[in-house]
Amino acid sequence: AKPLALRSVIFGGEALDVTSLTPWFERFGDQAPQLINMYGITETTVHVTYRPITQADTHNPASPIGEAIPDLSWYVLDADFNPVAQGCSGELHIGHAGLARGYHNRAALTAERFVPDPFSADGGRLYRTGDLARYRAAGVIEYAGRIDHQVKIRGHRIELGEIEARLQAQAQVLEVIVLALDGQLVAYLVPGDPAQDPHTLREVLKGELRAYLPDYMVPTHFVLLDAMPLTANGKLDRKALPAPDATQLQAQYVAPEGELEQQLAAIWAKVLKVEQVGRTDNFFELGGHSLLATQVISRIRQQLSVELSLRHLFEARDLAAFAQCAGQGQAASVPSFVKADRSQPLGLSYAQQRQWFLWQLDPQGTAYNMPAVLRLSGSLDIAALENSFSALIARHETLRTTFRQDGEQAVQIIHPARTFTLTVESLPSGQGVEAIVQHEVQRPFDLEQGPLLRVKLLNLRSDEHLLILTQHHIVSDGWSMPIMVNELVRLYEGFSQGRDAQLAELSLQYADYALWQRNWMEAGEQARQLAYWKQQLGDEQPILELPADRPRPALQSHAGARLAIELDEVLIEGLKNMARQQGVSLFMVLLASFQSLLHRHSGQSDIRVGVPIANRTRAETEGLIGFFVNTQVLRAGFDLHTTFNELLQQVKQTALQAQAHQELPFEQLVEALQPQRSLSHSPLFQVIFNHQNQASAEVRGVAGLQVETVELDSYPAQFDLTLNTAEHDGGLSAGMTYATALFDRHTIERMAGHWQTLLRAICANPGQRIAELPILNDAERQQMLDWNATSVAFPSEQCIHTLIETQVQKTPDAPALIFAEQQLSYAQLNARANQLAHRLRESGVGPDVRVGICVERSLELVIGLLAIVKAGGAYVPLDPD
């Protein structure tokens, strides 16, 4: 065939709907001509970016515009000219060659759109395109619409282009435009089949959107048109779109009724950071999650003196139903905080008590060091930074606390506030930054001498510094770190401008909390919560034994490494959709999937996972720097017939019950259950699932200085395996931290791949049995087939009961017998057969003795046959009929 003369097809002008190219690729694949998406604007002399389109791009409705051509640069920035994180939307700015001088005779508009380049040392300029974009891995940019098409609906910032892209991807839609009218979303669309029932079409489209977008991004109204109105030059005429029925627009928001609903609506709005909450609104559809739910419960306790649980919030369909629960709730009975007498010895909290014990065992250990590194770009006022630390340390007593043993009691000593002097060092010649940071964070703390906050400023250049913060866990936790950084930035902003920063006064300090915690627990709460956990976890505390590359060392090592796991957008939206459909949180879906993975890898049916919780159930503790975090043991039971949906509901109930008993210190639980202690592993659980809801891109601009959090390449492993997941800006990141004493990296890579395969299978068929859900990829499945493509001679010289007893030693918990809904493990089968064999021997059964067996097809039939053989006899099957 004659080769095509046409080599390239270039798209431009409007945002490219890549899903519309699906028929092309289905017919021609990725062969020539090459399809290219170009993005450009007149102010940058047309072309800016380019992207060769492949068939893989059609699976995502977002419009990929690729990367900048070589003589241009691009930045995706927020309103304060700070770079946004990968996956987050911001305004696209273009720099370097190609920029126009400005607009002819329009100086004001030129100054608005052509701005100084904050990243240029030679006075460069940037053009503010007014286009929203986000960047993905490998620097690829996605076009996300115009900024003037970004709206705010009840506190949620929404990109209309994202909704339009999802609708345009549906086969039933030819054209679509989405507008925000009177605080609600309205979709105008031209249907592919004008004869289709409008009501059916609207419901189908709403269902499709809910599979990928949160409820607040699903349009309230769908207006069907024969054609889109156009201007004289062929552009869409938005002003000519017909307005939907005004009475329908006004009917959607239903104001809270009565004082209680209004009070609860105000609490929801403040926690969720939305402008208004109606009585028909659902907490989780407004953007709520488990951590925010805990804050709602604590504020209700504080402001309304009503005791509620997370279960009430999960099970209430809307604000009105939640208000009914609150109206019937019990009066809060938790004692109030009181100031501890500073003239008396100050006791430790239960969590601090355990940290003190661990430090005494290993004073040189660094597993509980908590580092944070900030990159400071710009002009730094060191005196203002020192004053900021002085004020921060004076504000939080934990930052000037040390510990000592006073007889049989450990006590904390709070030292007076003093002027802070910053340690400033230049980067030594020939030494890398990472090595210096690692040396600093790996230095052990002396809990008796202090200080337990170390600060070092590393001078990289005149306009760039690294601030290295290291704390010991006994005075801080993961919640505390953002508090420290945020308050430090606010204090620096004030001192650098010659004024005091206005921080909200702290009503109590950590020592007051420690006293309150002990008094509350000793007054009966400890016994109540301990009774629940004893019943939940039982007497036996099994050790999770995952297939490892090396035997477990006699002394647990904390050497670790981390594997980042990339989850694609389609999978993330599928998981969120499943959570909505099942009435659970994303945390619960991910925990259930992780427990399923551990069950499949270990073959054990009793899976226990440690889950850290913030444990700041009182609003007064939310602004404190201190060690509040607690750890729960969440247990899941599996059998051969358990489906994922069934497990998910089990996990939901377990998690909600655990939240209602979350204050019991983990140390007391260990002491009460008294598991077999070993220095080779942690007690009660050996793996952790840590899920966080956080804002991404810790980049702040303040007083001529840009402050950015730096990721560290240091991952101590306090447990065999930790799965970390984090929700941020609609996305989801994940990673596995593992003990290098047990696992090689390729083993964890394989396990991470199995988890991703399992997640996709769960989204596709959550009603399937977990035992049947795939976890292997295609290559692994073929490898398994190749490995098993061999025949092995049956060991005929051994008796069947001997072979079974050998298997008992190898896999005691593995299924041996399955009948209908019943099953027995090898250990259970062997034990029951032994019991019956002993009875048979007592009855005279032995060699040459025939035993009739008349039993229906069942587990008991096999037990009987095996028992007869064990007793030395011969069985004679008799027909039960």
N, C-alpha and C positions, 0 to 999 in steps of 0.2 A: 504494500500500500504506500502511496505517496505521502511523505511526512507533511504534517500541517505547517503552512506558512505562518499561521497565527501562533505566536509564542506566549503572549501575555494578555490577560484581560484585567484592566485596572478599574476598581470601583472607587468612586469619590462623590462629593457633594452632600449626600445625606448618610446617616448612620446605616451601615450595612446589616441587614437581617441575615445572619449566616445560616440560620435554619432553613431559609428558603432555597439554599444551594444544595440541600440534601438530594433532590432528584438528579442533579448534575453528577454528584459524586457517586451515587448508586449506579449510574450508567457508565461514567468514564473513570471513576477512581481519582487518584492523584496525578494522573498522567497529563501531558501537555494538552492544551495551553495552561500555563501557570495562572491561577487566580490570585490577584493581589489587592488587598484593601489599603487604600491610601487615606491619610488624614492630613488636611492642610487648611490654611486660612490665609486670606489676602495679606494680613498684617505681617506674616512671616514669609512673604513671597511664595505663597502656595504650599508646597509640600513640606511636611514636618516628619511624619512617621510612615512606615510601611509594614505590611504583614502578609507574607505568602500564606494563603488559606489552604488548609488541608481538611480532609474528611473528619478528622478528630475535632476540629473547631465547631462543627455543626451540632455537637452534642451539648453545647452550652449556648444559650440564646444571647449572651453578652457579645458586644461587637468588639473583637480584638483589633487594635490598630497598630500593634507590633512594637517597634522600637524606633528611636529617633535616627534620621539619616546622619551620616558621620559629621557634618559641619554644624550640627545643632545640638543643643542640650535641652533636657526637659526635667521638670520637677513637679511632683504632686504635693501641694501645700495646703495647710488649713488657713483659716482667716487671719492668723497671726504670723503667717509665712514660716511655720514650722513644718518639716516633712511629716507626712502621715505614714502610718505603718503599712506594710504589705497587706493588700486585701481591703484597705479602708479607702473611702472616697475622699477626694479633695479637688481643688481647682488645678487644672493643668496650666503650667507656666513654661514658656519657651524662651531659650536664651541663645547667645552667640550669633554666628553669621546668619544673615537672612532676614533679620528684623528690620522692618521699615523704620524710617526716622520718626514717624508720627502721623497724625491726621492734619491735613492741610487747613490752616487757619482755625484750628480747633484745639487750642492750647490746653484747656481744662480737661477735655476728653483724653488728650495725649498723656497728660500727667496721671490720669486715673488708670489708664490701661498699660502704659509703658512705665515700669517702676524700677528702682535700683535693685540690682542683683545682690541679695545679702550674702551670697556664697562666693562672690567674685572679689578678688583682691585688687583688681585694676579698674574698678568703676563700671563694670558691665551692667547691662539692662536685661530685664525680663518682660515678656508680654503676657499679661493676664488674659487667657483665652475666653474665660467665662464658661468653659466646658468642664464638666465633672469627669474624672478619670480615676482609676485605681490600677496599681501595678501588681502583677503576679510574679511568680518565680522566674528567674532568668531575665528580669527586666522587661517583660512583656506588658504593654499597657492595654487596658480595656476602657473603651469609651462608655460613659455612664449617663450621658445626657447633658443638658444645659443646666447651669446653676439656677437660672430663673425658672427651671422646671423642677427644682427641688423645693418641697413644701414641708410645712410642719403641721401635723394633725395631732392635736391634743398632746403635745409634748414630744411626739415622735418625728424625727426628721426622715422624710421619705423621698426617694428618687423616683419620680413618675416614670422615667425611662425604663427602670428595672421592671415595673409592673407591665408597661407596654411590651417589653421584650418577651415576657412570659406569655402574655396573651397572643402576641403575634406568632409565637411558636405553635399555637394550637391550629389543627387542620380546619376547624370550623370558622376561623377568623381570617378575613382577607386584609382588612386594614383596622387600625385601632389608635386611639388617642385617649389619654387619661388626664383629667383635670381635677383640681381641688376646688370645690364650690361650697361655701358656707361651712367650712370645717369638715367636709366629707369628700370621699373620692368618688368620682363619676367616670365610668368608662364608656366612650363612644366607639362603636365598632360597626364595620360592614361585614355581615355574616357571609360565609362561603355558600350557604344554601338558604336563600331568602324564604323558602317554604318551611324551614324548620321551626318548630314551636318555640316562640320567644322565651317562655317560662322555663322550658326544659334546657334551652341553650344557656340561659343565665345560671341555672343551678350547676350544670356541667362545668362551666367556666369557673365558677366559684370553687368547686371541688378541686379542679386542676390547680388553681392558684394556691389553695390552702396546702397542697402537697409540697410547695416550695417556699411560700412566703408566710410570715406571721399574719395573724388575723387583722391587725391594724393596717396592713397593706392590701387587703382584699377590698376592692371597690364596693361601696354600699349600693350603687345603682349602675345598671347597664342600659345604655340608650342605643337602640339598633337603628342604623341608617341605611338608606339605599346606596348612598355614595357620600364621601367626605366633601365638604364645601371647600372650594379652591379660590385663591385670588386670581387676578387677571394674568399673573405671570406663572401660574401653576403651582404655587405654594399653598400649604394648608391654611385656610382661613379660620383660625380658632374663634374669632369673634362671631362668626356666623353659625357656630354650633348651637343647636337648640338647648334651652335650659330645661332640666328635668322639673317635674312637678314640685313646686316649692313646699307644698304640704308634706310631701314625702321626705324632703330634706330635713324639715323641722321635726319630724316624728322619731328620728333615730335616737337622739339624746334624751334620756329620761332622768330628770333631776332627782337626787336623793330626797326621800320623804322622812320627816321627823328628825329630832335632834340626834339620835343614835346613828342613823344612816349618814347624816351630814358629818358627824365627828369621824366616823370610819372612812368616809370618802376623803376627808382632809388628810387622814393618816396615809391612806393608799396613795394619794396624789403626791405627797411629800416624799415618800419612800421610792415611788416609781418615777418621780420627776416628770409627771405629766400635769397638764394644766387643769383638767377637770375629770371627774369620775362620776359616771351615772349609775343608777341603781341596777341596770341590766348588764353592767360590765363585769367581765371575768378577770380576776387578778392576773392570771398567767397569760391570758391573751393580750393584756396591756403591757407585757414585757416582764412580768414577775418570775422569780425563780426561788429556790429553796432558801438562799441566803437572805434575800429581800423579805421572804415570808417570815423568817425568824425576826427580822427587824420590825415588821408589822405587829407580830405578837408581843414583842417587848414594849412597843410604844402603847399598845392597848393596855397592857398591864400597868405601865407607868401613868398614863393619862386618864384611863377610865377605871382602873382598879378592878379589871375583869381578867380572869384566868382562862385562856383558850389554848388550844394546841394546833400544831400545823395541820392535823387531820381536818379540823374545821375549815381551814382555808382551801385545802385540796378538794374537799368534797362539796363545797358551796359552789353552785353554778354561777352565782353573780353576787354583787354587793348586797342586794336585798336579802338573799338567802343567808349570807354571812352575818348580816345584822340580826337575823332571827336567832342564829346560834349565839351571838354575843349577848343578846337580850336574855337568854336562858343560861348564860355562863355563870360559873361560880365566882364569888368575890375572891380577889387575889389574896393569898395567905402567906406569900413569901415575905420574910422580914425585911425591913428597910435597912439601908446602909447606915452605919454609924462610923464616926472617925475613931481610928485606933489611937490609943494613948501612946504618944511617942516617947513618954518617959519610962515606959515598960518595955521589956524585951518583945520584939516583933516577930511573930511566928511566920513560917513559910506557908505558901499555898501547897496543896497536895502535889501539883505538877512541879513546883520548885523543889519539893522534898525529894522527888525521884531524881531530878537533875543533880541535886546535891549528892545523893547516894552514888550516882553513876560517876560523877567527877571524883569522888573519893576513891572509887575503884581504879580510875585511870586519869590522874591529874594531867597527864600529857596528851590526852585524847583531843582531837579536833573535830570529831564527827558532829558536834553540836554547835560549831561556829556558824554564824549566820552572816555572810558577806553581802555587800551591795556596792556597786561601783557606778559612779556618775561621771559622765563626760561633760566638762564645763567649757563651752566654746564662746569666746568673746573676751571682753575686758572684765577681769575679775578683781573685785575689791576684797583683799584678804582680810583686812581689819573688820569689814562688815560680816565676812563669813565667820570669823572668830567670835564676834559678838552674837551672831545667830546661834552658834553652838552653846555659848554660855547661857543664853536665854532658854534654849531647848532643854539643856541639862537641869537648869533651875526649875523648869516647868514640870518635868517628869522625874519623880523620885527614883524610879527604877534605873535611870541612867547614872545615878550616883550612889548605888547600893552595892554592898559586899555582903559576904556570908561567913559565919563561923559556927563552930559547935560549942554550945554552952551547956556542959554536962550531957544529959541525954537528949537535949533539945537543940535543934538547929535554929539559928535566929538570923535575921537580916538587919544590917546596920545601914541606916540612911545617913549619908555624909552631908555636911553643909554645902550649899552651892558656892562655887568658886569661879574665878575668871578662867576661861578656857584658852589654852595656847595651842595653836595648830602646828603640827609637824609638817614642814614643807621640804621636799627633796626634789632635786633635778634628776632626770633620767640618766643613769650612768652610761658612759660610753660603751658600746658593744653589748649592752644588756637589753633584752626585750621587755616590753611592757607586761606581757603575760606572765613572765617569770617573776617579776616584782610583785604583781598582784597575788600570784599563787603563794609566794613566800609570806606575804602579809596575812592572808586569810588562813594559812596553815599554822600560824603561831598559836600555841595553847594559851588559855586564860588561867589566871590564878583567881579563883572565886573568893578567896580570903583577902587578897591584897587589892584586887581590882587594878585599874578601872575595867568595867565589863563592856565598855564601848571604846573602841580604838578608831582613831581617825588619822588618815595620812593624805596629804595633798601632793600629788606627783606633777611636777612642772614639765610638760612636754614641749611647749613653745610659749611665747609671750601671750598668745591668745588661745591657748588650749591647755587644760589641766584635767587630771583624773583625780576624783575624790573617792578614796577607798574607805568604806565604813565596815567595821566588823563588830558584831555583838555576840555574846553568848546567849544561847537559847533560854537560859534561866531568867533573863530579864526581857525577853522579846519573843515575838512569833511572826508568822507570815503576814498577819493582819497589821502588825505594828509597823512594819517597814514602810508602807505607803504613808502612814501617819507621820513618821519621822521625816521622810523626804518632803512631803507636802508642807509641813510646818516649817521645815528648814528653808524652803524656797520662799514662803511668805515672810518669814523673819528677815531673810536676806534682802528681800525687796524693800522692806521698811528701813533697815539699817543703811543700805546703800543709798537711800534717798533722804537720810537724815531724820527719819521718823520711826515711831514704834509701830510694830505690826499689831493689829487687833485680832487676837485669837480668843475664841470662846473659853471662858473660865472652866476649869476642871472641878467638878463638884466633889470628887474623891480621888485618892491615889491607890496604887496597886496594893499597898500594905493594908488599906482599909478593906479592899476586896478579899484579901487572904484571910483576914479576921472574920469577915461576914461569911465566907465559904465554909470555914470550919464550924462556926456556930450553927449555921443552917443545917449542915450535914449531920452534926452530932445531935441535933434536936429531933431527929427521926427521919429526915429525908434520905439519909444514907441507907437505912434499913429498908425503906420502901423501894428505892431504886435497885438496891442490891438483890432484893427478892426477885425482881423482874429479870435481871441479867442471869441469875443462877438458873432460873427456869428456862430462859432462852438458850443458854449455852450448854446446860447439862453438866454431868460429872466428867465425861471424857473430853479431853482437849487434843484432838489429833494434830499431827504435824503435816503440813502440806509439803509433799515431796515431788517437786517438778523434775522432769528428766534434765539432769545437769551434765556438764562436761567434765566435772571433777567432783570427788567426794567432798562432803561438807567438812571444813576444817574444825578441829576441836575447839578453837577459839575464833569466834566470829570476827571476820575482817570487815572493815568499813570502806575498803577500796572499791570504787565504783566507776561507772561510765554511763553515758546517756545516749539513747538512740532517738532522734527526732522522727516522728511519724506524720506523713502528709496525708490528710483526708480531703478528697475532692468535694467540690461544692454540691454536686448531685447527691452524694452519700450523706453529707451533713444535713441537707434539707430533708432527705428521706427519714433520717433519724428523728429530726424535729417533728416531722409530720406524724410519725409513729407515736411519739410522746403525746402529741395533742389528741390523737385518736384514742389512745389507751387511758387518757386522764392521768398521766404521770409526768414527771419532770425528765429533762434530758439526762440529768444525773442518774436517775433510776434506770433508764435505758442502757446507759454506758456501763453502770455497775453490773447489771444483769448479764450484759455481753461479756464482761471481763470474767465474771464468775463462771460463765459457760465455757470460756476458753480454758480457764484453770481446770475445770472438771474434765474437759476433753483431753488435756495434756497430761493430767495426773492419773486419770481413771478413778479418782476418789469421788464419793457421792456426797460427802459432808465438806462443803467449801466455806472457809471463814476468811474474811478479808478485813483488814484494818482500814478504817475511814476517818481521817482527821476532820474535826469540826471546829469552827471558830469559837464556840462556847461563850459567846458574848450575848447571852440571852437577856441581859439587863441593859437598857438604853444608856445608863450612866457609864458603862464600861467601853462603849464604842470608840471613844476618843483617847483611850489610854494606851501607852506603850507598856507592854508587859506580856507575861507568859500565861495566856488563857486557854490556848488550844488544847482540846481533849481528843482522845482517840476511841472510837467505838469499834466493836467487833460485830460485823454484819454477816450473818450465817445464811446459807442457801442450801437446800436439800435437793438432790437430783435422783431420779430413777429413769429407767429406760423409756418411759412413756411421757415424761415431762415435755410439754411444748414451751416455746419461748414466751408466748402470751401468758401461759400459766405461771412460768417463773417470774415474769414481769410483775404480775399482781402479787406474788409472794414477796418479791423484793420491795414493792411499794408498801405493803403492810409492815414488813420488818423495819424499813427505814422510818416510817412515821411513828411506830412504837418506840424505836430507838431515840428519835428526837424528843419524845416525851420523857425519856429517862437519860438525857444526855449529860446531866451535871455530875453523875457519879464519876469520880476520878478513876482513870484507867489503873492507877497504882493500887487503889483499893480493890478493884475487880480482880487483879492478879493475886493479891494477897488472899482474897476470899476463896477463889477457885483453886489456888495452890496447884497449878500445873507442874508437871515434871520439869524442873529447872535445868537449864543447860547453858553453858557459855558459848555454844555453837550456833544458837539461833534465838530469836526473840520469843517471848512467851505469848500464847493464845493465838497468834497469827504470824505468818512469815512474809506476807505480801500486803501491799498498801494500794488503795485506790484514792487518789487525791484529785478532786474536781473543783475547779475554781471558776467563779464568775468575776471577770475583771475587765477593766478598760485596757485596751492595748496602746502601744506607742507612747510610752512615758517620755514625751518630749515637751518641755516647758520653756517658754521664753519669758525672761524677767530682767529688767534693768540692763539692757545691752548684753545679756548673757543667755545662751541657750543651754538648757540642762537636759541631758538625755541619759536614760538608764542603759548600762552596758551589760550584755549577757556574758556570764562567766562560763568558762570551760572547766568547771570543777563540780563534780557530782558525787559526793560521798554517799555510799549505799548503807543506810541503817537497817535495811531489810533485804531479803533475797531479791525481790522484784517490786518496783513501784510503777504503776501506770498513772501518769499525770495528764489530765485534760483540762482545758481552759476555754471558756466561752468569752468572746470579745468581739464587739461590733458586728454581731450576726454570724461570725465565723466560729471555728472550733479548731484548736491546735492540740497536739498530743505528743507524748514522748514516754519512753520506758527507761527508767534508771535501774541498773542491775548490778549485782555483786560480781565483780570480776573474779573473785575467788571461786565462784561456782560456774559462771557462764562465759562463753566466748561470744564475740559480737555477732558472728554468723548465726548462732543459735537464737539470739534475741531478734535478729532480723527475720528469721523464719517464723518465730512466734508472732511478731508484729504483722507479718503478712497473713498469717492464719487469722489473726483478729480482724483484719480488714476484710478478708474473704467472708468471715462469719458475719460481720456487720452488714455486708451487702446481701447475704442470704437471709438475714433477719428482716431486712427491709422488704425483700421480695416475698417472703413467706413466713411471717411471724407465727403462724399456726402450726408449723411443722415441728416434729419432735427434735429436741436439741441433739439427740444422738444421731439424727439423720442429716443435720445441717452440714453443708460442706465447709471445710476449713483449708483444704489443700488447693493449691493452684494447679493448672493443667500439667505443668512439668512435674510436679510432685506426684500427681495422680499416676502419670505414666511411669514414673520411677517406681512407685509402689507395685504397679502391675508387673514391671520387669523383674523386680526383686522376688515376686511371688510366682513367677512363671517357672516353677521347678517342682518336681514331685519328690517326696521324701518317703522312704520305706517306713512302714509302721513298725514300731518296736514290739514285734510279736512275742519276744521272750519275756515281756513284762505283763503282769495282770492289769486289767482295766482299773481296778481300785487303787493300785500302786501308782499308775499314771495320774489319776485324779489327785491323789495325795501329794504328788510332786508338784502339780499345778497349784495346789493350795499354798504351798510355800512360795511360789513365784508371784501369783496374783490373787491374794485372798479375797479382795473386794470386787474383783471382776465378775460380771454375770456368768453363771454356769448353766442355769436353767431358766427358761422363759416360757411361760404358758399363759396365754390371754393377758390379763393385767397383772399377773403375779411373776415374781422372779426370785431366784436364790443366787447368792454369790457362791464361789467355790468353798469359802470357809463355812458358810451356813449349810450347804449341801453335805459337806464332809461331817460336820458336827451332828446333824440329824441322822445321817446314815450310821454313824458310830453308836449313837444312843440305841437305835433299833437293833444293830448287830449284837450289842451286849445282851439285850433281852433275848434275842434268838439263841445266843450261845447258852444262856441260862436255861432255855427251854430244850436244850439238847441238840441244836443244829450244829453240824460240823461236816467234815468230809464225807461224801457219799450219801448225805441226807438231802432228800428232795423236799422243797418247800413250795407249796402252791400259792399263787398270788392272784387274787381276783379283785382288781381295782380298775376304775375308769381311767381313761387317759388324763393324767394330772401330774403335778409335781410329786405327789406322794407315790405314784407308781415307780418313778425313777429312784426315789429314796429307798423304796422297798427292794427293788432289784439290786441296788448297790449294797444295801445292808446284808442281803442274803449272801452275796459274793464275799463280802468282808468276813462273814461268820464262817465261811468255808463250805457253805452248802451249794446246792444247785436249784435254780428257780424253775417252776413249771407254771407258765401263764395260763390262766383260766378265763374263759370268756364271761364277762359280767352279765351278758344277756342270756 
